Amino acid sequence: MTKLLQVDFEFDGPFGEDLSNRLVEIAKSINNEPGMIWKIWTEKAAEKLAGGIYLFEDEESAQAYLEMHSARLKKMGIAEVRGHIFDINGPLTNINQGPIGR
């Protein structure tokens, strides 16, 4: 069963185009993570927050990614990484055109 992973953390930047230019290789590598279906990158520069919303094939893949990603971010100086894995209510999400597959 697919799982949604929400990750966020405090981040001093860069944001926007500068962040996009700097993290192209990391973004490409995420596509190779086991079980990863898609990611939406999130940022809120005014509040110095960044993160992402991911869809994984299963909970094991989401949990493994969260552990790896948290360790990677901590090596980059991010002190606290908040991550939550959610079940998805498919019927209601489909009504609202959520990109979870039909």
Order of alpha helices (4+ residues) and beta strands (2+ residues): beta-alpha-alpha-beta-beta-alpha-beta-alpha
